[in-house]
Amino acid sequence: MPDTLNGIILSCSGGRYEVFAPPYRYSCYAKGALRHLGAKPIAGDRVLFVPGKDRFEDDGTPLPPSETDDGYLLQILPRTNVFSRPPCANLDRLLIVVSVLDPAPDTVYLDRLTVLAAQARIEPLICFNKADLDPITANDLKERYRLAGYDAFAVSFAADHAPDSALAAALSGKTTALAGFSGVGKTSFFNRLFPHERGEVGELSKKIQRGKNTTRQTVLHSLSRSILHTDGYLADAAGFSQLKLYRDDRLNEDTLCEFFPEFSEFLGACRYTKCRHGAEDGCAITKAVSEGKIAQSRYDSYLALKQELSLQKPY
């Protein structure tokens, strides 16, 4: 059997896979036997592959045109998690970027992504960007989500300085995907981390207050090339803005409350065992909201997402 290597898929395009096995990148295709198993390799997959004759420096430049001596993928190693849209696998963290101004923050969208991350057993990180435009709102949101149990940061990605040291430490050694509507600053963040591989910054659409999407496929970028000079990957992916909640054996309208960390200390304290945490008398959750122990916006998101789940057919 030919010599094999373990690597990670950085990107997929036209049936060609860019695979990174430090310190080099390789161009590969999927072997027929792999396709016959119904396995579709995606960015983030850990794979076993046979390298071709050519290998390339990890400098962020596109691979040259495909040659006949490309390597080939043999096996997709077990995944810890997977998203079909956007296609990516084995994420450790989801970096959710929300603008505090222009466009205004969409907290229901944000809370949906925190639930999706928890459902996939991925740790969410939240960045409230453009803090320089509205520091009061940025810090209020940051504290609101920190009190809810999340790592949250008030940042200004467009400013000429390095990322927050705590945020940089959270990215180190992890595979992290960027999520957020276009126009909130994801590309500005990428440009800050990778100044020599500057992406296209989308112009905000004034008509619908959403940016023109400038990312069209999932691509993993090695953080060793970034200004952080650390292990790990940053996945720039399109499609998280379209994700919806789907019921499974862990998530439904009855268990959704368990995906809101700040609810945990009040669960089990309601007057009725089967309390739905809505308009029932003696509900500990609604009491906590009225007392300011749970943010009203978080509770509103809970009710909206619960309604979304209740309309789906049982799994």
C-alpha positions as CSV (number, residue, x, y, z in Angstrom):
1,M,0.0,0.0,0.0
2,P,1.4,3.5,-0.8
3,D,2.6,5.7,2.0
4,T,-0.3,7.5,3.6
5,L,-0.6,10.7,5.7
6,N,-3.2,12.2,8.1
7,G,-4.4,15.6,7.2
8,I,-7.3,18.1,7.4
9,I,-9.3,19.3,4.4
10,L,-9.0,23.1,4.1
11,S,-11.3,23.5,1.1
12,C,-13.2,21.7,-1.6
13,S,-13.8,23.0,-5.1
14,G,-14.9,21.1,-8.2
15,G,-14.1,17.7,-6.8
16,R,-10.6,18.8,-5.8
17,Y,-9.6,18.9,-2.1
18,E,-6.9,21.0,-0.5
19,V,-5.4,18.9,2.3
20,F,-3.1,20.2,5.0
21,A,-0.6,17.8,6.6
22,P,1.9,20.1,8.4
23,P,4.0,21.7,7.1
24,Y,2.6,21.2,3.6
25,R,-0.6,21.4,1.6
26,Y,-1.5,18.7,-1.0
27,S,-4.0,18.6,-3.9
28,C,-6.2,15.5,-3.7
29,Y,-9.3,13.9,-5.3
30,A,-11.7,11.5,-3.7
31,K,-11.0,7.9,-4.5
32,G,-13.9,6.0,-6.2
33,A,-14.3,3.6,-3.3
34,L,-14.9,6.6,-1.0
35,R,-17.6,8.0,-3.2
36,H,-19.3,4.6,-3.4
37,L,-19.6,4.5,0.4
38,G,-21.7,7.7,0.1
39,A,-19.2,9.7,2.1
40,K,-18.8,13.3,0.9
41,P,-15.6,15.0,2.2
42,I,-16.0,18.5,3.4
43,A,-13.9,21.3,4.9
44,G,-12.7,20.4,8.4
45,D,-12.7,16.6,7.8
46,R,-9.8,14.7,9.2
47,V,-8.7,12.3,6.5
48,L,-6.3,9.6,5.6
49,F,-4.8,10.3,2.2
50,V,-2.1,9.3,-0.3
51,P,-0.1,12.3,-1.3
52,G,0.7,13.1,-4.9
53,K,4.2,14.1,-6.1
54,D,3.7,17.8,-5.5
55,R,3.4,19.5,-2.2
56,F,3.0,23.2,-1.5
57,E,4.0,25.7,1.2
58,D,1.2,26.8,3.6
59,D,1.3,30.4,2.5
60,G,-2.3,31.0,1.8
61,T,-1.9,31.1,-2.0
62,P,-4.3,29.1,-4.2
63,L,-3.1,25.8,-5.4
64,P,-1.9,25.7,-9.0
65,P,-4.1,24.0,-11.7
66,S,-4.9,20.4,-11.0
67,E,-2.3,17.9,-12.4
68,T,-2.6,14.2,-13.1
69,D,-0.2,13.4,-10.2
70,D,-2.6,14.7,-7.5
71,G,-3.0,12.6,-4.4
72,Y,-6.2,10.9,-3.3
73,L,-8.4,10.6,-0.2
74,L,-8.7,7.1,1.3
75,Q,-10.8,7.6,4.4
76,I,-12.8,10.2,6.3
77,L,-12.0,9.8,10.0
78,P,-14.8,9.9,12.5
79,R,-16.4,13.4,12.9
80,T,-17.2,15.1,16.2
81,N,-19.9,17.2,14.5
82,V,-21.0,18.2,11.1
83,F,-23.0,21.0,9.4
84,S,-24.5,20.4,6.0
85,R,-25.1,24.1,5.4
86,P,-22.5,25.5,5.5
87,P,-20.6,22.3,4.8
88,C,-18.0,22.0,7.6
89,A,-17.0,19.4,10.2
90,N,-15.2,19.0,13.5
91,L,-15.7,22.5,14.8
92,D,-14.6,23.3,18.3
93,R,-16.1,26.8,18.5
94,L,-18.6,29.0,16.7
95,L,-17.5,32.7,16.7
96,I,-20.8,34.6,16.4
97,V,-20.3,38.1,15.2
98,V,-23.1,40.6,15.9
99,S,-23.1,44.3,15.0
100,V,-24.2,46.7,17.7
101,L,-25.1,49.3,15.0
102,D,-25.7,49.4,11.3
103,P,-27.2,46.7,11.2
104,A,-28.9,46.7,14.5
105,P,-28.3,43.6,16.7
106,D,-30.7,40.7,16.0
107,T,-30.8,38.9,19.4
108,V,-33.2,36.1,18.3
109,Y,-30.7,35.2,15.5
110,L,-27.9,35.3,18.0
111,D,-29.7,33.1,20.5
112,R,-30.7,30.6,17.8
113,L,-27.0,30.2,17.0
114,T,-26.1,29.6,20.6
115,V,-28.7,26.9,20.8
116,L,-27.4,25.4,17.5
117,A,-23.9,25.4,18.8
118,A,-24.9,23.7,22.0
119,Q,-27.0,21.1,20.1
120,A,-23.8,20.2,18.1
121,R,-21.7,20.3,21.3
122,I,-19.8,23.3,20.0
123,E,-18.8,26.2,22.3
124,P,-20.1,29.6,21.2
125,L,-18.1,32.7,21.4
126,I,-19.9,36.0,20.9
127,C,-18.4,39.2,19.6
128,F,-20.4,42.5,19.6
129,N,-18.6,44.4,16.9
130,K,-18.5,48.1,16.1
131,A,-18.3,48.9,19.8
132,D,-16.6,52.2,18.9
133,L,-19.9,53.3,17.3
134,D,-22.0,52.6,20.4
135,P,-19.9,51.7,23.4
136,I,-22.9,51.7,25.8
137,T,-24.9,49.2,23.8
138,A,-21.8,47.0,23.1
139,N,-20.9,46.8,26.8
140,D,-24.5,46.2,27.9
141,L,-24.9,43.3,25.4
142,K,-21.5,41.9,26.4
143,E,-22.4,41.9,30.1
144,R,-25.9,40.5,29.4
145,Y,-24.4,37.4,27.6
146,R,-21.6,37.0,30.1
147,L,-24.1,36.8,32.9
148,A,-26.0,34.3,30.8
149,G,-22.9,32.1,30.8
150,Y,-21.2,32.8,27.5
151,D,-17.8,34.1,26.6
152,A,-18.7,37.5,25.1
153,F,-16.5,40.4,23.9
154,A,-17.1,44.0,22.9
155,V,-14.8,44.7,19.9
156,S,-14.0,47.0,17.0
157,F,-12.7,44.8,14.2
158,A,-12.1,47.7,11.9
159,A,-9.9,49.5,14.4
160,D,-6.1,49.3,13.9
161,H,-5.2,47.0,16.8
162,A,-4.8,43.3,17.6
163,P,-7.7,41.2,18.7
164,D,-8.6,41.2,22.4
165,S,-6.1,38.9,24.2
166,A,-8.8,36.8,25.8
167,L,-10.5,36.3,22.4
168,A,-7.1,35.4,20.8
169,A,-6.5,32.8,23.6
170,A,-10.0,31.3,23.0
171,L,-9.1,30.7,19.3
172,S,-5.7,29.2,20.0
173,G,-5.5,25.5,19.2
174,K,-9.2,25.3,18.1
175,T,-11.1,25.0,14.9
176,T,-13.4,27.9,14.9
177,A,-16.1,29.0,12.3
178,L,-17.2,32.5,11.8
179,A,-20.9,33.1,11.8
180,G,-23.1,36.2,11.4
181,F,-25.0,38.2,8.9
182,S,-23.0,39.9,6.2
183,G,-22.1,43.4,7.1
184,V,-21.5,42.8,10.8
185,G,-17.7,42.7,10.4
186,K,-16.6,39.1,9.8
187,T,-14.4,40.0,6.8
188,S,-12.9,42.9,8.8
189,F,-12.0,40.4,11.5
190,F,-10.4,38.1,8.9
191,N,-8.4,41.0,7.4
192,R,-7.2,41.9,10.9
193,L,-5.9,38.3,11.5
194,F,-4.6,37.7,8.0
195,P,-3.3,41.1,6.7
196,H,-1.5,39.4,3.8
197,E,-4.6,37.5,2.6
198,R,-7.1,40.3,2.7
199,G,-10.7,39.3,1.9
200,E,-13.3,41.4,0.1
201,V,-15.2,43.5,2.6
202,G,-18.9,43.5,1.6
203,E,-20.8,46.8,1.2
204,L,-23.8,46.9,3.5
205,S,-27.1,46.9,1.6
206,K,-29.0,49.9,2.8
207,K,-32.2,48.6,1.4
208,I,-32.4,45.5,3.6
209,Q,-29.7,46.2,6.2
210,R,-27.8,43.1,5.3
211,G,-24.4,43.0,3.6
212,K,-23.8,41.4,0.3
213,N,-22.4,38.0,1.1
214,T,-18.7,38.0,0.2
215,T,-17.9,34.4,1.3
216,R,-19.1,31.6,-1.0
217,Q,-17.5,28.4,0.2
218,T,-16.1,27.0,3.4
219,V,-12.4,27.6,3.7
220,L,-10.2,26.8,6.7
221,H,-7.2,29.1,7.3
222,S,-4.3,28.1,9.5
223,L,-3.9,30.4,12.4
224,S,-0.2,29.8,12.2
225,R,-0.2,32.2,9.3
226,S,-2.2,34.8,11.2
227,I,-0.9,37.6,13.4
228,L,-1.6,35.3,16.4
229,H,1.0,32.7,15.2
230,T,-0.7,29.9,17.0
231,D,-2.2,26.5,16.3
232,G,-5.7,26.1,15.1
233,Y,-7.9,27.1,12.2
234,L,-10.4,29.8,11.3
235,A,-13.3,28.7,9.0
236,D,-14.8,31.3,6.9
237,A,-18.2,29.9,5.8
238,A,-21.4,31.2,4.2
239,G,-24.8,29.9,5.3
240,F,-25.0,30.2,9.0
241,S,-27.5,33.0,8.6
242,Q,-29.9,30.6,7.0
243,L,-29.8,27.9,9.7
244,K,-33.0,26.9,11.5
245,L,-33.5,24.8,14.6
246,Y,-34.5,21.2,14.0
247,R,-35.9,18.8,16.6
248,D,-33.8,15.7,17.5
249,D,-33.5,13.4,20.5
250,R,-32.0,16.2,22.5
251,L,-33.7,19.3,21.4
252,N,-37.5,20.0,21.3
253,E,-39.9,22.5,22.7
254,D,-39.8,20.8,26.1
255,T,-36.0,20.6,26.4
256,L,-35.2,24.0,24.9
257,C,-35.0,25.6,28.3
258,E,-31.9,23.4,29.0
259,F,-30.1,25.2,26.2
260,F,-30.4,28.6,27.9
261,P,-27.6,28.4,30.6
262,E,-29.0,31.1,32.8
263,F,-32.3,29.2,33.2
264,S,-30.5,26.2,34.9
265,E,-30.7,27.5,38.5
266,F,-34.4,28.1,38.2
267,L,-35.4,24.8,36.5
268,G,-37.2,22.5,39.0
269,A,-38.3,25.4,41.2
270,C,-41.7,26.0,39.4
271,R,-44.9,25.4,41.3
272,Y,-46.0,22.8,38.8
273,T,-43.8,19.8,37.7
274,K,-44.8,20.1,34.0
275,C,-44.5,23.9,33.9
276,R,-44.1,25.1,30.3
277,H,-42.4,28.4,31.4
278,G,-45.0,30.5,29.7
279,A,-48.0,32.1,31.4
280,E,-48.4,29.5,34.2
281,D,-48.8,30.7,37.7
282,G,-45.8,30.0,39.9
283,C,-43.2,29.7,37.1
284,A,-39.7,30.3,38.4
285,I,-38.4,31.3,35.0
286,T,-40.9,34.1,34.4
287,K,-40.4,35.3,38.0
288,A,-36.7,35.5,37.4
289,V,-37.4,37.5,34.2
290,S,-39.6,40.0,36.2
291,E,-36.9,40.3,38.8
292,G,-34.2,41.0,36.2
293,K,-32.3,37.8,36.9
294,I,-32.9,36.7,33.3
295,A,-32.8,39.2,30.5
296,Q,-36.2,39.9,28.9
297,S,-34.6,39.6,25.4
298,R,-33.3,36.2,26.2
299,Y,-36.7,35.0,27.4
300,D,-38.3,36.5,24.3
301,S,-35.9,34.5,22.2
302,Y,-36.8,31.4,24.2
303,L,-40.5,31.8,23.4
304,A,-39.9,32.5,19.7
305,L,-37.6,29.4,19.3
306,K,-40.0,27.3,21.3
307,Q,-42.8,28.2,18.9
308,E,-40.5,27.4,16.0
309,L,-39.8,23.9,17.4
310,S,-43.4,23.2,18.3
311,L,-44.5,23.7,14.7
312,Q,-42.3,20.9,13.5
313,K,-43.4,17.3,13.3
314,P,-42.1,15.0,16.0
315,Y,-38.8,13.4,15.1
